[in-house]
Amino acid sequence: MSVGLEGIRQVMADWLNDRGVPAVTAWPVSPRQEREEPVVVVSLRGCKAGAAGFQDYLGERYNEAEDRWEERYGKRAELTFGLDIYAPEKGGGQMVQKAFDALAGALILGGPEGIVLGEFSCGETVRDSESRRLKRPVEAFCTVWLCAVCGAGGGFEDFELRGVVKK
């Protein structure tokens, strides 16, 4: 799956939506519509990948489309997703709890392709004065493999999210 870190929030939101958990990404380009039901807001709170650059050589692979060999490099990264639940105040904490139960049910079964869930945790439900909604902060700690392709000019062209390193 070709996706940079800028698209990984959308990957998680799409995966949750496919499992019946309403989700949107944080900081959308267009204005967000008001919802009457709880929604999970997906953000990326942290990324730990060690040293800068892709220095872990994985070998070469032939690119048939460009008729050339490409060097591939990989890096294991640990990501912290914010999966905060927002719900209208009128529904009370029961709506938030029901949304958390659905979110937890989806996360326990795994994660999107290439994203391995390690653990997740949540805080207490509070009133968010800024949004005038109830909010329960949730974090998911995940591991991913990032695989980069070194182009003909020697620079990295793109990186892909990988689930498993194949030997």
N, C-alpha and C positions, 0 to 999 in steps of 0.2 A: 504494500500500500504506500504510495508516494504521498507524503504529507510532511510539511515542515511544522515546527512548533506553533506557528501562527494558525494552523488548521486543526491542531489536536483537540482544542476545546470543542470544535464543531463535531469532530469524530465522536467524542464522548456524549455530546448532546443528542446526536442522531441515534446512537446506540441505545440511550435511555428511552428516547421517544419510540423506537422500534419495540421496546419491551413494555410499553404502556405507561411510562413515567414521563409526564410532561416536563420538558427541559428546554432551556434556551441558553445561549452563550452570554457571558457578561460583556458589557461594553459593545453592543451591536452597532452596526453602521447606521441602520435606520431606527426611528423611534419604536419603542416596544409598546404593544397594546396592553391595556389594563385587562387583567384576568380575574375571573370570579372563583377560580379553583387554584389550589397550590401549584407552584412551579419550582423546579430545581434550576438554579442559576449556576452554570458551569464556568469556572475560572481556573487559571493555572497559577497556583500560589508559589510553587517552587520547582527548581530543576537542579539536580546535582549530577554532574557528568564527569567530574574529575578534571584533568588537565584540559586546556583549550585545544581545539583542533581534533581531527580524527587521526589518531596516530596508531591505532590497532589494526594492523594489516590483516585482511582476510583472504587475500589472493586476487586472482584475475578471473574475469568472466567475459565471454565473447558477446558483444552486442551486435546481433544480426542486422538490425535496422541501420546501424552506422558502419557495418562491416569493419569493426575494429575491436581489439581487446581493451577492457577497462579495468583499472585497479580499483579494488573495493576496500574500504576501511570501516571499522565498526566501533561503537562505543556503547557501553551499558549506561543508562541514565535512570535516575530515580526522580519521579515526578510527584508533586503534591497537587492534587486537584481540589479546588473548593467546589463543593456541591451543595451550596446553601439553599435551604427550602424557604420560600416566601409564600405566605397565604394571607388572604383578607382577614382583618381583625374580627369581623362578624362571625366567622366560622369557629373561632376559638382554637384552643390547642388541639382539639380532636382532629381537625383537618390536617394540622401539621404532623401529628402522630401517624395518621393514616398514610400521608405522603412519605414519611420516613420509612414506614413499614414496606411500602412498595419499592422505594429506593434500595433499602437493605436487601430485599428479596432479589432484586436484579443484580446487585453487586456480589452477593454470596455465590451466584452462579458463574461468576467470572467477570470479564470485561470485554471491551471491543477487541477485535483481532489485533494482535501485536502489543496489547497493553495487559500486563499481568498484575492483578490486584493483590497487594500484600495484606493490607488491613484498612479499615476505615473507622472513623469515630465521629461522634456528634456532641454538640454542646447543648445547653438548655435553650428552650424557646423563650425569646424576648420580644418586646415590642420595638420595632425599628422606627424611630421617630422620623427619619429621613424619608422613608417610603410609605409610612403610615400603614405598615403591614406587620404581621408576625414573622419572625425569622428564627430558623434553627440552623446554626452553622454546622456543616458536615465537611469532613476532609477525608479523601481517599489517597492512600500512599501506594504508588504503582511503580513497576519496573518496566522499562522498554529497552529495546535494542535499536539504535540508530545506525543505519548503514549508508555511507557516502560513496559516491562515484567520483574518481579523479579523472578529469577531462584531459584532452590532448594537450592543452596548455599547462597542465600541472595543477590547476586549481580544482576545488570541489564544486561540482555542478549542482547537485541536489542531494538530499538524503531521504531515505525511506524509513518508515517505521516497520520493524520486523519483530515477529513474535519469538522466533527461535533461531539460533545460529546453527546452520547446517554445516557439517564437516565433510 
